[in-house]
Each structure stands twice: as C-alpha cells, then as structure tokens.
Amino acid sequence: MGDVIFAPVSDKSPPEVIKSLIKAEDYLGDVKKGDYAGIKLHVGELGNKSHIKPEIVKVIVAELKRRGAKPFLFDCNSLYRGKRWNAVDHHENAYKNGFTYEVVGAPFMVGDGIRGMDETDVEIKDLRYESAHLGKIIEDIDYLFVLTHFKFHELFGYGGAIKNIGMGMASRRGKLFLHSDIKPDILASKCTACGACAVTCPINAITVGEVANIDKDTCIGCGMCVVACKYGAIEFEWSNTRECVIKTLHYAKAVIGKIKRCVYLNVLTDITPHCDCYGYTKDFVVEDIGFLYSNDIVSIDAASADLVDKAEPLEGSRFKRKELAKTDKVKAIFDIDMNMDEFFETAQKIGLGSRSYNLVEKKF
C-alpha cells in the first residue's frame, strides 16, 4: 500500500502549498548532488489554459537545485501535427506558455529529437512486448520528477501520472505502437460534414462526402479527429482502446525500471473533460481539489481518480449521462463502458505499483 500525501487547496497560492508539501515530505531525500533531474510535464498545446503553470514548476526546480541536482524540464513530441509535433515548434510552444529559463529557472528540452526519431529501446519483461520505444533522453536522467495535471482523457478515462510517462515519454515509433489498436468511428447521425477532422488528420486518412469517412488502413489512431470534431461525431470504442491502455502501463513500467528513482506530484486543479493537447480549454468539471504527492505511481493516480469521482460536479458541467455524475464521472462524461478499477488492478498486477493507498491529508 502506497502513502499518498494530500494537500487540499487553501487560501495560499498553489506554488506556496506545493513548496510546503515538498519540504514537509522527504520524498526527495534520495536526490544526489549532481543528479540530472528531469521534470516530466506537459506544457500544454498553444491556446490551452488548464495546463500546469510555470510558477509551480519554478518551486520544484528551486527545491531540486537546493539539493544539488541539475534540473531540467522535458517532454517528447506528440504524434499529431500540433504545436508540439516537432522539437522546434515544441520549444516555441513551451516558451509562449511561460516555460522559459527566466521564469522557471531551468531549461526545457525535447526528449526524442527534432522529429521524434531519437529513441532508445528499453526491455519489457513480458512475452507480448519485446521492448518500449522511448525518447533517448531517458538514458541521461538520474532522477525523475513526474509533474502531472490530472484531468479526464478520452482513451484512459483519467489522464494522470501513468499516462504522463507511459505515453508521454514514448518516441514517435513508440506512440504509433501504443495507438496501433485504436481506430475511431464516425457517427453518421451527428456528422455535419464540416471537414474539421480531415483538415486536422496528420496523414490524410479522412475524406468528407455527405459525412466524413476514415480509412482504417491508413489511420494511425492519434485521436486528433476526435479533438477536432465539435459535434461529438467521432468516437473511440473502449474495447478498441483497452489494448492501448495496457501497452501504456507496460511502457510506464519500462520507464520506472530504467530510471528507478522517481517521485510523483499530481495537480488536481482546472480539471477539464479533455487532455491538455487541446488548443483550447472547455468548461471545468469539478471545483479545484488540491495536490497529491507520492512515490507510488499507481497509488497517486488511484487516489486522484477517487477524489475527482467523489467531488461535487460543477453546475452546468456537460455530462452525457448526468445520472452518473456523482458516482462514475468517466462513464458520465464519455458515455462509454470504461472500468477504471480494471485499469488500476491491471497496473498493480504487472508490478507498476499499488492499487491500495493510504491517503494522508495535510493542510498548509
């Protein structure tokens, strides 16, 4: 059972609370002088307003420096053609969202090269998968600080620390492998033939006639058509995404097995019904909850999911199944047969961490 420290939101600013939380809990006790300490985060697609704020990162950088480490921020390129698709645009995106050295006190780096092709293979000790294709930067990380904006996600139900490193640290080849089982479907009854999905598709797998049509043989499963559609006319089938989720769990385990010294901080504020890959921010789902800190990746995500699930829905939140909004928010938002307990139980079964957790609330 993993300990998860929970600091609720308070009158203090998030950076103040997080600074107190990190200093109060000695999870950074194994940071060594001279460690190259990578802070894995998502800088948010340009136009997104719910991503992790640079002021929070500044606090973490300062604490790692105080312990003698050499911190840096990093992410790997996205599979879809947004502002984080290549390292040049990714850097520009990060800087425009405030992640500059002057603000956070550390450089931002892209972990898989300009085109997402710089990678290394890390063994997966499972008969089904030979190795994980990860950004080459993993070879030089001594200590990993996983900083995650916890929110909902179309493929995973919740986008937490597991998704942050399992999907987020994969190279382009790795992301293609993770998405290879996913083929979205067009709901003809909702499609307006607006063409937004076809414009967004990175490999021209979509044509538009009376309704849109996806060439399943060409589709890479990146999901950007789902993001682009304003009418809910493109959906993933949970039965198709399950294999992607399981593979991502194995990728996350490969990351942890390679680096070994890791800590996790989940930020449960500005919780949206979508990931930070969107170039805009939809309505928030629940009130801000707080900040969770742990050295067990499964425990922290399970605790985060439970806290969000128990939170009162915000008035006006757009749940597809309002009758489930207070009991199962993932199913309420996406109206899909997704079992989060199965997700965490599978994570525990493969040795990623503990589904059970001990939540310790501390007010700062």
C-alpha positions in Angstrom: 0.0 0.0 0.0 1.4 3.3 -1.0 1.3 6.5 1.0 -0.3 9.5 -0.8 0.0 12.9 0.8 -3.0 15.2 0.0 -2.8 18.9 0.4 -6.2 20.5 -0.3 -6.5 23.9 -2.0 -6.4 26.7 0.5 -6.1 30.5 0.8 -2.4 30.1 -0.1 -1.3 30.1 -3.7 -0.6 26.7 -5.4 3.1 27.4 -5.5 3.1 28.1 -1.8 1.2 24.9 -1.0 3.4 22.8 -3.2 6.6 24.3 -1.7 5.4 23.4 1.8 4.3 20.0 0.7 7.6 19.1 -0.9 9.6 20.3 2.1 7.4 18.5 4.6 7.6 15.1 2.9 11.2 13.8 2.3 10.4 12.0 -1.0 13.3 13.9 -2.5 15.7 12.5 0.1 17.4 10.3 -2.4 18.3 13.2 -4.8 22.0 13.3 -5.0 24.3 16.2 -5.8 25.0 16.4 -9.5 21.9 14.4 -10.5 20.4 15.2 -13.8 16.9 15.6 -12.6 14.2 15.5 -15.3 10.9 17.1 -14.6 8.4 15.4 -16.9 5.4 17.6 -17.7 3.0 18.6 -20.5 3.5 22.3 -21.4 0.0 22.5 -22.9 -0.9 23.0 -26.5 -0.8 26.6 -27.5 -4.2 28.1 -26.6 -4.8 25.7 -23.8 -5.2 27.4 -20.4 -5.6 24.4 -18.0 -2.0 23.0 -18.2 0.5 23.1 -15.3 1.5 26.7 -14.6 5.2 27.7 -14.8 5.0 29.2 -11.3 4.5 25.7 -9.9 7.4 24.3 -11.9 9.7 27.1 -10.5 9.1 25.9 -6.9 10.1 22.3 -7.9 13.2 23.5 -9.8 14.3 25.5 -6.8 14.0 22.6 -4.4 15.9 20.2 -6.7 18.7 22.8 -7.1 18.8 23.3 -3.3 19.6 19.6 -3.0 22.4 19.9 -5.5 20.7 18.5 -8.6 20.8 19.8 -12.1 17.0 20.1 -13.0 15.5 20.4 -16.5 12.0 20.3 -17.9 11.2 17.9 -20.7 8.6 16.2 -22.8 8.6 14.1 -26.0 6.9 15.2 -29.3 3.3 14.5 -30.0 2.0 12.1 -32.6 -0.4 14.5 -34.1 0.6 17.6 -36.0 0.0 20.3 -33.4 2.5 22.8 -31.9 4.3 20.0 -30.1 4.8 17.7 -33.2 8.5 18.6 -33.7 11.1 20.0 -31.3 11.4 23.4 -33.0 7.7 24.2 -32.6 7.6 22.4 -29.3 10.2 24.7 -27.8 8.3 27.7 -29.2 5.1 26.4 -27.7 6.7 25.9 -24.3 8.2 29.4 -24.2 5.0 31.0 -25.3 3.2 29.2 -22.5 5.7 30.7 -20.0 8.2 27.9 -19.6 11.3 30.0 -20.1 14.5 29.8 -18.1 13.9 33.3 -16.7 10.5 32.2 -15.3 11.2 28.6 -14.1 15.0 28.6 -13.6 15.7 25.6 -15.8 15.8 24.8 -19.5 13.1 23.0 -21.4 14.2 20.1 -23.6 12.5 17.7 -26.0 13.3 14.1 -25.2 13.1 12.5 -28.7 14.8 14.9 -31.0 13.6 17.3 -33.6 11.4 14.8 -35.5 10.6 12.4 -32.6 13.1 9.8 -34.0 15.8 9.9 -31.3 14.9 6.9 -29.3 16.2 4.1 -27.2 14.7 0.6 -26.6 14.0 -0.5 -23.0 13.2 -4.1 -22.3 9.7 -5.0 -21.3 9.8 -8.2 -19.3 6.6 -9.6 -20.8 6.2 -12.1 -23.5 3.8 -10.0 -25.5 6.0 -6.9 -25.9 9.8 -7.1 -26.5 10.8 -3.5 -25.7 9.5 0.0 -25.2 10.5 2.7 -27.7 11.2 5.7 -25.5 12.7 9.1 -26.1 16.5 8.9 -25.9 16.7 11.5 -23.1 15.8 8.7 -20.7 19.4 7.4 -20.9 20.7 10.6 -19.2 18.0 11.0 -16.4 19.3 10.2 -13.0 16.2 11.3 -11.1 12.6 11.7 -12.5 10.1 14.1 -11.1 6.7 13.4 -12.7 4.6 16.5 -12.6 1.1 15.9 -13.9 -2.1 17.9 -14.4 -4.8 15.3 -13.5 -7.8 15.6 -15.8 -10.1 13.4 -17.9 -8.8 11.7 -21.1 -10.7 10.1 -24.0 -8.5 7.0 -24.1 -7.6 6.5 -20.4 -10.6 7.8 -18.6 -8.3 9.9 -16.5 -5.0 11.4 -17.6 -2.6 11.0 -14.7 1.0 10.2 -13.9 0.8 6.8 -15.6 -0.3 8.3 -18.9 2.2 11.2 -18.5 5.2 8.9 -18.6 3.8 5.8 -20.3 2.6 7.7 -23.4 4.4 10.9 -22.8 7.9 9.5 -22.8 7.4 7.3 -25.9 9.2 8.2 -29.1 7.2 8.7 -32.3 7.6 5.0 -33.1 6.5 4.1 -29.6 3.4 6.3 -29.8 2.5 4.7 -33.1 2.8 1.3 -31.5 0.7 2.4 -28.5 -2.0 3.7 -30.8 -1.9 0.9 -33.3 -5.1 -0.8 -32.0 -7.2 2.4 -32.0 -9.4 3.2 -34.9 -12.1 5.8 -34.3 -15.6 5.6 -35.8 -17.8 8.2 -37.5 -21.3 8.6 -36.1 -23.2 9.5 -39.3 -26.2 10.8 -37.4 -24.1 13.5 -35.7 -21.7 14.3 -38.6 -22.3 17.7 -40.3 -19.5 17.1 -43.0 -17.8 20.3 -41.8 -14.4 18.9 -42.7 -12.6 19.9 -39.5 -11.5 16.3 -38.9 -10.0 15.9 -42.4 -8.0 19.2 -42.0 -6.6 18.0 -38.7 -5.7 14.5 -39.7 -1.9 14.3 -39.9 -1.8 11.6 -42.7 -4.9 12.5 -44.7 -6.8 9.4 -43.7 -10.2 11.2 -43.7 -12.3 12.1 -46.7 -15.6 14.0 -46.5 -18.6 13.5 -48.6 -22.1 13.5 -47.2 -20.4 12.5 -44.0 -16.8 12.0 -43.0 -15.1 8.7 -43.7 -12.0 7.3 -42.0 -9.7 5.0 -43.9 -8.9 2.4 -41.2 -5.9 1.0 -43.1 -4.3 4.4 -43.1 -5.4 5.7 -39.7 -2.6 5.8 -37.1 -5.0 6.2 -34.1 -3.6 9.5 -32.9 -7.1 10.8 -31.9 -6.8 14.3 -33.3 -10.0 13.9 -35.3 -11.8 13.3 -32.0 -10.3 16.5 -30.7 -11.2 18.5 -33.8 -14.9 17.4 -34.0 -17.2 19.9 -32.3 -20.3 17.7 -32.7 -19.3 14.5 -30.9 -19.5 12.7 -34.2 -16.2 10.7 -33.8 -15.8 8.2 -31.0 -13.4 5.6 -29.8 -14.8 2.2 -28.8 -13.5 1.3 -25.3 -13.0 -2.3 -26.4 -10.5 -1.0 -29.0 -8.6 1.3 -26.7 -8.1 -1.3 -23.9 -5.0 -2.7 -25.6 -3.5 0.8 -26.0 -4.1 1.3 -22.2 -2.4 -2.0 -21.3 0.6 -1.3 -23.5 0.9 2.1 -21.9 1.0 0.5 -18.5 3.9 -1.6 -19.7 5.7 1.5 -21.1 5.3 3.3 -17.8 6.8 0.3 -16.0 9.7 0.3 -18.5 10.4 4.0 -17.7 10.4 3.3 -13.9 12.5 0.2 -14.3 15.1 2.2 -16.3 15.3 5.3 -14.0 14.3 3.7 -10.6 14.5 6.9 -8.6 11.1 8.7 -9.2 8.6 10.8 -7.4 5.1 12.0 -8.5 3.1 15.1 -8.0 -0.5 15.4 -9.3 -2.2 18.7 -9.6 -6.0 18.5 -9.2 -7.0 22.0 -10.3 -8.6 23.3 -13.5 -9.9 19.7 -14.1 -11.3 19.6 -17.7 -13.2 16.8 -19.6 -10.3 16.6 -22.0 -6.5 16.5 -22.1 -4.1 19.5 -22.4 -3.4 18.6 -26.0 -6.5 20.6 -27.0 -5.7 24.1 -28.2 -8.4 25.5 -26.1 -10.0 24.8 -22.7 -13.6 23.6 -22.2 -15.6 24.1 -19.1 -14.2 22.7 -15.8 -15.9 19.6 -14.4 -15.4 20.0 -10.6 -14.1 22.6 -8.2 -10.3 22.6 -7.6 -9.3 19.8 -5.2 -5.7 20.1 -4.3 -2.3 18.5 -4.8 -1.2 14.8 -4.3 2.4 13.7 -3.7 3.7 10.1 -3.6 6.5 7.7 -4.6 4.0 5.2 -5.9 2.6 6.0 -9.4 -0.4 3.7 -9.2 -1.4 4.8 -5.7 -1.3 8.5 -6.6 -3.4 8.1 -9.7 -5.9 5.8 -8.0 -6.2 8.4 -5.1 -6.6 11.2 -7.6 -9.3 9.4 -9.5 -11.2 8.6 -6.3 -11.1 12.3 -5.2 -12.3 13.6 -8.5 -15.0 10.9 -8.7 -16.3 11.9 -5.2 -16.2 15.6 -5.9 -19.4 17.6 -6.5 -20.0 18.3 -10.2 -19.9 22.0 -11.1 -23.2 23.5 -12.1 -23.5 23.5 -15.8 -20.9 20.7 -16.4 -21.6 18.9 -19.7 -22.1 15.3 -18.6 -23.5 13.0 -21.2 -25.1 10.8 -18.5 -25.9 13.2 -15.7 -27.3 10.4 -13.5 -23.7 9.1 -13.1 -22.1 12.4 -12.5 -21.8 11.8 -8.7 -20.8 8.2 -8.9 -18.8 7.5 -12.0 -17.6 10.6 -13.8 -15.7 8.8 -16.5 -18.8 7.0 -17.7 -20.8 10.1 -17.2 -18.6 12.3 -19.4 -17.7 9.9 -22.2 -20.8 7.6 -22.0 -18.5 4.6 -22.6 -18.1 1.3 -20.8 -14.7 2.1 -19.2 -13.8 0.4 -15.9 -11.2 2.4 -14.0 -10.9 -0.3 -11.3 -9.7 -2.7 -14.0 -7.1 -0.2 -15.2 -5.6 0.2 -11.7 -5.8 -3.5 -10.9 -4.0 -4.3 -14.2 -1.3 -1.8 -13.3 -0.8 -3.5 -9.9 -0.8 -6.9 -11.5 2.1 -6.1 -13.7 4.1 -4.7 -10.8 3.7 -1.0 -11.6 2.6 0.0 -8.1 -0.1 -0.5 -5.5 -3.8 -0.1 -6.2 -4.4 0.3 -2.5 -3.3 3.6 -0.9 -3.1 5.4 2.4 -4.3 8.9 1.9 -2.8 11.3 4.4 -4.3 14.8 4.4 -2.1 17.7 5.4 -3.1 21.4 5.3 -0.6 24.1 4.6 
